């Protein structure tokens, strides 16, 4: 979970904020559990020749699954799992790039299974025995698979150049 305090709120200039939105300079992790960075290309960038993206910080796997289901898959540019120190081989927070997201259901509830780019299951959360991902599960997202590939990004900008239809 993420926590922020009023003294860390950043006042956005008028016209640049989303109605009702708040911006924070500092957020705190109150629970040292895996969390996720989901990067999505914005749907409408107007007449710009570059695409903009935004990144969601998501604390729960089920919220991640809901977010993925609500977004057109071709707009998803990347997914990274942030692994807490207690579950990381380095003893520090680390990250793993996620390639597949599966949703499985049983009488015990819904379970999200994440596979990294090597096809290895992410096992950094609370250990319970969920249903196995596979034919009975629903594939919500597959990155880097088939013809779907991530595009390189400009460092720090969150923008990439679009190929112009006017290019020679």
C-alpha positions, 0 to 999 in steps of 0.5 A: 500500500502507498501512503502520502501526507499532506505536506508532500502534495504538489500543487499542479498549475491550473489547467494541467491537473486532472479534475479531482487529481492530486500529485505527490512528491513522496509516497511511502510503502506501508506494507513491504509486499510486491507491487507493480508498475504498469506503463500504458501509452496514452490513447489520444495524443492529438497531432503529436508525432510522439506517443506519451505514456503514463505509469500506474503504481499498483499495490495488489495483483487483483487490482493489476488484473482489473487494470489490464482488463480495462485497457486495450492490450496494444496500449500496454508498453510494459509491466514490472514487479517490484520485489521487497527485500525479504523476497529478493535474492539481493536482500534489497528491493529489486525488480522483474520484468513481467511477460504474462499475466494469468487470472485463475479462479476457484471456490477460494477466489481469484488468483493472479499468476505472473510469469517473467520474461524467462517464463519463471513464475513470480513467487514473492507474495504471501504463499497460498496454493492458488489454481495453476495457470494454464488452459483453465486460466484466462490469459490477460496479457502477453508482452514480447510474444508473437508479433507484440514487442515493446518499443524502445523508450527515450530515457526519462521522458516517457515518450517515443517517436511515432513513425510518421506516415509521411516518412520517405 
